[in-house]
Amino acid sequence: MVRRARRRGSLESCRRFTRLRRWNTFCDILLAINDVAVPRAAVVANRLYRAGLWTQLRYKLSRNGEEFETRLVTTPPHKPITVENYLRVVGLLYLFIGLFIFARRWNAPRAVHFYVFCLVSFVVCSFHFSGKLDTFDLEVYWSGVVAGLFAPALLLHFALVFPERPETSRKSLMKFAGFICLRWRCLRFTFWWR
């Protein structure tokens, strides 16, 4: 919990914990980061953002009237691994289903289209960048972005074409116009509530 201290120009960070059914409170007052005063919490976030990842910072703190200095290294926030692993499993299922259909019936009318959709869904679900932003990480990031843009369009195209032979262009245009109108109404309704 972060709150403003009684002294102007410092922040107070308090941690409470239970030990033997008693509440103990230890309060640290953040005075400066790298010898620059910290007047409010927004400045702390700004300084951490400017410092970047994996840099060493010096915090000047006050605890019970005694000032001391400590060093810390900024790290990226912890991401829940279980969600990423679940998405990777879903992505692998997409890939295996697409490969199975493509291998069994590669000459079927829409097998290649279905395989491409499964491949794009695999990329959307299982490509996660690590935050290092080196060359490989940028490629993974942008492939995920491009796949995320193509996946809905491929699914819509597959749903319109798969069950039947291609329709006349007028019916397809009417379905597409209906889809756009429905999407526009949903967006309008969403922004109306904000």
DRENDO-1510 file (C-alpha; in Angstrom, 1 decimal, always signed):
<recs>
REC; n; res; u; v; w
REC; 1; MET; +0.0; +0.0; +0.0 .
REC; 2; VAL; +1.4; +3.4; -1.0 .
REC; 3; ARG; +0.3; +6.6; +0.7 .
REC; 4; ARG; +1.5; +10.1; +1.2 .
REC; 5; ALA; +3.6; +10.7; +4.2 .
REC; 6; ARG; +3.1; +13.5; +6.7 .
REC; 7; ARG; +6.2; +15.2; +5.4 .
REC; 8; ARG; +5.7; +16.9; +2.1 .
REC; 9; GLY; +7.7; +15.4; -0.8 .
REC; 10; SER; +8.0; +11.8; +0.3 .
REC; 11; LEU; +6.0; +8.6; -0.1 .
REC; 12; GLU; +5.2; +6.1; +2.6 .
REC; 13; SER; +5.1; +2.4; +1.8 .
REC; 14; CYS; +3.5; +0.3; +4.6 .
REC; 15; ARG; +3.5; -3.5; +4.8 .
REC; 16; ARG; +1.2; -5.2; +7.3 .
REC; 17; PHE; +1.4; -8.9; +8.2 .
REC; 18; THR; +0.0; -11.1; +11.0 .
REC; 19; ARG; +2.3; -12.7; +13.5 .
REC; 20; LEU; +0.9; -14.4; +16.6 .
REC; 21; ARG; -2.5; -12.6; +16.1 .
REC; 22; ARG; -0.9; -9.1; +16.3 .
REC; 23; TRP; -0.8; -6.6; +13.6 .
REC; 24; ASN; +2.7; -5.1; +13.1 .
REC; 25; THR; +3.4; -2.2; +10.7 .
REC; 26; PHE; +6.8; -1.4; +9.2 .
REC; 27; CYS; +6.8; +1.9; +7.2 .
REC; 28; ASP; +9.5; +2.9; +4.8 .
REC; 29; ILE; +9.5; +6.5; +3.4 .
REC; 30; LEU; +11.0; +6.8; -0.1 .
REC; 31; LEU; +13.0; +10.0; -0.3 .
REC; 32; ALA; +14.9; +9.8; -3.6 .
REC; 33; ILE; +15.8; +7.6; -6.6 .
REC; 34; ASN; +19.3; +8.0; -7.8 .
REC; 35; ASP; +19.7; +11.1; -5.7 .
REC; 36; VAL; +16.7; +12.8; -7.2 .
REC; 37; ALA; +13.8; +13.7; -4.8 .
REC; 38; VAL; +10.5; +11.8; -5.2 .
REC; 39; PRO; +7.5; +14.1; -4.6 .
REC; 40; ARG; +4.7; +11.7; -5.5 .
REC; 41; ALA; +3.9; +8.2; -6.8 .
REC; 42; ALA; +3.6; +9.2; -10.4 .
REC; 43; VAL; +7.2; +10.4; -10.4 .
REC; 44; VAL; +8.3; +6.9; -9.2 .
REC; 45; ALA; +6.6; +5.3; -12.1 .
REC; 46; ASN; +8.1; +7.8; -14.5 .
REC; 47; ARG; +11.6; +7.3; -13.2 .
REC; 48; LEU; +11.3; +3.5; -13.4 .
REC; 49; TYR; +10.0; +3.8; -17.0 .
REC; 50; ARG; +12.9; +6.1; -17.9 .
REC; 51; ALA; +15.5; +3.8; -16.3 .
REC; 52; GLY; +14.4; +0.8; -18.4 .
REC; 53; LEU; +14.7; -2.9; -17.8 .
REC; 54; TRP; +17.7; -4.5; -16.1 .
REC; 55; THR; +19.2; -1.2; -14.8 .
REC; 56; GLN; +20.5; -0.7; -11.3 .
REC; 57; LEU; +18.8; +2.1; -9.2 .
REC; 58; ARG; +19.7; +3.5; -5.8 .
REC; 59; TYR; +16.7; +4.1; -3.5 .
REC; 60; LYS; +17.2; +6.4; -0.5 .
REC; 61; LEU; +14.7; +5.4; +2.2 .
REC; 62; SER; +13.9; +6.4; +5.7 .
REC; 63; ARG; +12.7; +3.9; +8.3 .
REC; 64; ASN; +11.8; +5.1; +11.8 .
REC; 65; GLY; +13.8; +8.3; +11.2 .
REC; 66; GLU; +17.0; +6.6; +10.1 .
REC; 67; GLU; +18.0; +7.2; +6.5 .
REC; 68; PHE; +19.7; +4.4; +4.4 .
REC; 69; GLU; +20.3; +3.6; +0.8 .
REC; 70; THR; +19.6; +0.4; -1.0 .
REC; 71; ARG; +20.2; -0.8; -4.6 .
REC; 72; LEU; +17.8; -2.7; -6.8 .
REC; 73; VAL; +17.6; -3.9; -10.4 .
REC; 74; THR; +14.5; -3.3; -12.4 .
REC; 75; THR; +13.0; -6.4; -13.9 .
REC; 76; PRO; +9.9; -7.0; -16.1 .
REC; 77; PRO; +6.7; -7.8; -14.3 .
REC; 78; HIS; +6.0; -11.5; -13.6 .
REC; 79; LYS; +3.7; -13.1; -16.2 .
REC; 80; PRO; +1.5; -16.0; -15.3 .
REC; 81; ILE; +3.1; -19.0; -16.9 .
REC; 82; THR; -0.1; -21.2; -16.7 .
REC; 83; VAL; -2.0; -18.9; -19.1 .
REC; 84; GLU; +0.8; -19.0; -21.7 .
REC; 85; ASN; +1.2; -22.8; -21.4 .
REC; 86; TYR; -2.6; -23.2; -21.9 .
REC; 87; LEU; -2.5; -21.0; -25.0 .
REC; 88; ARG; +0.5; -23.0; -26.3 .
REC; 89; VAL; -1.4; -26.3; -25.9 .
REC; 90; VAL; -4.4; -24.8; -27.7 .
REC; 91; GLY; -2.1; -23.6; -30.5 .
REC; 92; LEU; -0.5; -27.0; -30.8 .
REC; 93; LEU; -4.0; -28.5; -31.1 .
REC; 94; TYR; -4.8; -26.1; -33.9 .
REC; 95; LEU; -1.6; -27.1; -35.7 .
REC; 96; PHE; -2.1; -30.8; -35.3 .
REC; 97; ILE; -5.8; -30.7; -36.4 .
REC; 98; GLY; -4.8; -28.6; -39.5 .
REC; 99; LEU; -1.9; -30.9; -40.3 .
REC; 100; PHE; -4.1; -34.0; -39.9 .
REC; 101; ILE; -6.8; -32.6; -42.2 .
REC; 102; PHE; -4.2; -31.4; -44.7 .
REC; 103; ALA; -2.4; -34.8; -44.7 .
REC; 104; ARG; -5.5; -36.9; -45.0 .
REC; 105; ARG; -7.4; -34.9; -47.6 .
REC; 106; TRP; -5.0; -32.5; -49.2 .
REC; 107; ASN; -6.9; -32.4; -52.4 .
REC; 108; ALA; -10.3; -31.6; -50.8 .
REC; 109; PRO; -11.8; -28.3; -51.9 .
REC; 110; ARG; -11.2; -26.3; -48.7 .
REC; 111; ALA; -8.4; -28.4; -47.0 .
REC; 112; VAL; -5.6; -25.9; -47.8 .
REC; 113; HIS; -7.8; -23.0; -46.6 .
REC; 114; PHE; -8.5; -24.8; -43.3 .
REC; 115; TYR; -4.8; -25.6; -42.9 .
REC; 116; VAL; -3.9; -22.0; -43.4 .
REC; 117; PHE; -6.5; -20.9; -40.8 .
REC; 118; CYS; -5.2; -23.5; -38.3 .
REC; 119; LEU; -1.6; -22.4; -38.9 .
REC; 120; VAL; -2.5; -18.7; -38.3 .
REC; 121; SER; -4.4; -19.7; -35.2 .
REC; 122; PHE; -1.3; -21.6; -34.0 .
REC; 123; VAL; +0.8; -18.5; -34.4 .
REC; 124; VAL; -1.8; -16.4; -32.6 .
REC; 125; CYS; -2.0; -18.8; -29.6 .
REC; 126; SER; +1.6; -19.9; -29.2 .
REC; 127; PHE; +3.9; -17.0; -30.3 .
REC; 128; HIS; +4.6; -14.8; -27.2 .
REC; 129; PHE; +7.5; -12.4; -27.1 .
REC; 130; SER; +9.8; -12.3; -24.1 .
REC; 131; GLY; +10.2; -8.6; -23.7 .
REC; 132; LYS; +13.9; -8.6; -24.7 .
REC; 133; LEU; +13.1; -7.1; -28.1 .
REC; 134; ASP; +16.1; -8.5; -30.0 .
REC; 135; THR; +15.7; -9.5; -33.6 .
REC; 136; PHE; +14.1; -12.9; -33.0 .
REC; 137; ASP; +11.8; -11.4; -30.4 .
REC; 138; LEU; +10.7; -8.7; -32.8 .
REC; 139; GLU; +10.0; -11.3; -35.5 .
REC; 140; VAL; +7.9; -13.3; -33.0 .
REC; 141; TYR; +6.0; -10.2; -31.9 .
REC; 142; TRP; +5.2; -9.0; -35.4 .
REC; 143; SER; +4.3; -12.4; -36.7 .
REC; 144; GLY; +1.8; -12.6; -33.8 .
REC; 145; VAL; +0.4; -9.2; -34.7 .
REC; 146; VAL; +0.0; -10.1; -38.4 .
REC; 147; ALA; -1.6; -13.5; -37.5 .
REC; 148; GLY; -4.0; -11.8; -35.1 .
REC; 149; LEU; -5.1; -9.5; -38.0 .
REC; 150; PHE; -5.5; -12.3; -40.5 .
REC; 151; ALA; -7.2; -14.9; -38.2 .
REC; 152; PRO; -10.7; -13.3; -38.0 .
REC; 153; ALA; -10.7; -12.6; -41.8 .
REC; 154; LEU; -9.7; -16.1; -42.6 .
REC; 155; LEU; -12.4; -17.6; -40.3 .
REC; 156; LEU; -15.1; -15.3; -41.8 .
REC; 157; HIS; -14.0; -16.3; -45.3 .
REC; 158; PHE; -13.9; -20.0; -44.5 .
REC; 159; ALA; -17.3; -19.8; -42.8 .
REC; 160; LEU; -18.8; -18.1; -45.9 .
REC; 161; VAL; -17.3; -20.4; -48.5 .
REC; 162; PHE; -17.0; -23.8; -46.9 .
REC; 163; PRO; -20.5; -25.3; -46.7 .
REC; 164; GLU; -21.6; -24.6; -50.3 .
REC; 165; ARG; -20.2; -23.7; -53.6 .
REC; 166; PRO; -19.4; -20.0; -54.1 .
REC; 167; GLU; -22.5; -17.9; -54.2 .
REC; 168; THR; -23.3; -15.1; -56.5 .
REC; 169; SER; -21.4; -11.9; -55.8 .
REC; 170; ARG; -24.6; -10.1; -54.8 .
REC; 171; LYS; -25.4; -12.5; -51.9 .
REC; 172; SER; -21.8; -12.4; -50.7 .
REC; 173; LEU; -21.9; -8.6; -50.8 .
REC; 174; MET; -25.1; -8.6; -48.8 .
REC; 175; LYS; -23.7; -10.9; -46.2 .
REC; 176; PHE; -20.6; -8.8; -45.9 .
REC; 177; ALA; -22.6; -5.6; -45.6 .
REC; 178; GLY; -24.8; -7.2; -42.9 .
REC; 179; PHE; -21.7; -8.2; -41.0 .
REC; 180; ILE; -20.2; -4.7; -41.2 .
REC; 181; CYS; -23.5; -3.1; -40.1 .
REC; 182; LEU; -23.7; -5.5; -37.1 .
REC; 183; ARG; -20.1; -4.8; -36.2 .
REC; 184; TRP; -20.8; -1.0; -36.4 .
REC; 185; ARG; -23.8; -1.3; -34.1 .
REC; 186; CYS; -21.7; -3.3; -31.6 .
REC; 187; LEU; -19.0; -0.7; -31.6 .
REC; 188; ARG; -21.4; +2.2; -31.3 .
REC; 189; PHE; -23.1; +0.5; -28.4 .
REC; 190; THR; -19.8; -0.1; -26.7 .
REC; 191; PHE; -18.6; +3.5; -27.0 .
REC; 192; TRP; -22.0; +4.8; -26.0 .
REC; 193; TRP; -21.6; +3.2; -22.5 .
REC; 194; ARG; -18.2; +4.8; -21.9 .
</recs>
